[in-house]
Amino acid sequence: MRKRGRKARCPYCHSDQTTARGYRKTEQMGLRPRRQCKSCGRGFTQPSRKPTTAR
C-alpha cells in the first residue's frame, strides 16, 4: 500500500516517528488531526498547507 504525502515531522525534536492520536476541534479550522511523537512524546497538529493572502 502506498502512502500519500510526506511523513509528519515533530516540530519539537524533528523526528518523523509519529502516530495519529485522534482529532482536535477548533472554531476556525474545524477538526484537525492530532499527532504524537514517539521520540519525545509531545503532541501536535500539522500546520495548515493553505497559502495566506496578503492584503
C-alpha positions as CSV (number, residue, x, y, z in Angstrom):
1,M,0.0,0.0,0.0
2,R,1.4,3.4,-1.0
3,K,1.2,6.3,1.5
4,R,0.2,9.8,0.3
5,G,2.2,12.9,1.0
6,R,5.2,13.4,3.4
7,K,5.6,11.9,6.8
8,A,4.5,14.1,9.7
9,R,7.6,15.6,11.3
10,C,7.6,16.6,15.0
11,P,8.0,20.4,15.3
12,Y,9.9,20.0,18.7
13,C,12.5,17.3,18.0
14,H,12.2,17.0,14.2
15,S,11.7,13.2,14.3
16,D,9.5,11.6,11.7
17,Q,8.4,8.8,14.1
18,T,4.9,10.0,14.8
19,T,1.5,8.3,15.3
20,A,-2.1,9.5,14.8
21,R,-3.8,10.4,18.1
22,G,-7.4,11.4,17.2
23,Y,-8.7,14.9,16.4
24,R,-8.8,18.4,17.9
25,K,-11.8,20.6,17.2
26,T,-11.2,24.3,16.5
27,E,-13.6,27.1,15.7
28,Q,-11.6,28.4,12.7
29,M,-10.3,25.2,11.1
30,G,-12.8,22.5,12.1
31,L,-11.4,19.1,13.0
32,R,-7.6,19.0,13.0
33,P,-5.8,15.6,13.1
34,R,-3.6,15.3,16.2
35,R,-0.2,13.5,16.1
36,Q,2.1,12.3,18.9
37,C,5.9,11.9,18.6
38,K,7.3,8.6,19.6
39,S,10.7,10.1,20.3
40,C,9.9,13.0,22.6
41,G,6.2,12.1,23.5
42,R,4.8,15.6,22.7
43,G,1.6,16.1,20.9
44,F,1.0,18.5,18.0
45,T,-1.2,19.3,15.0
46,Q,0.2,19.7,11.5
47,P,0.3,23.4,10.2
48,S,-2.1,24.3,7.5
49,R,-0.9,24.0,4.0
50,K,-3.2,26.7,2.6
51,P,-1.3,29.8,1.4
52,T,-2.2,33.0,3.1
53,T,-3.1,36.1,1.1
54,A,-1.6,39.5,1.9
55,R,-3.9,42.5,2.0
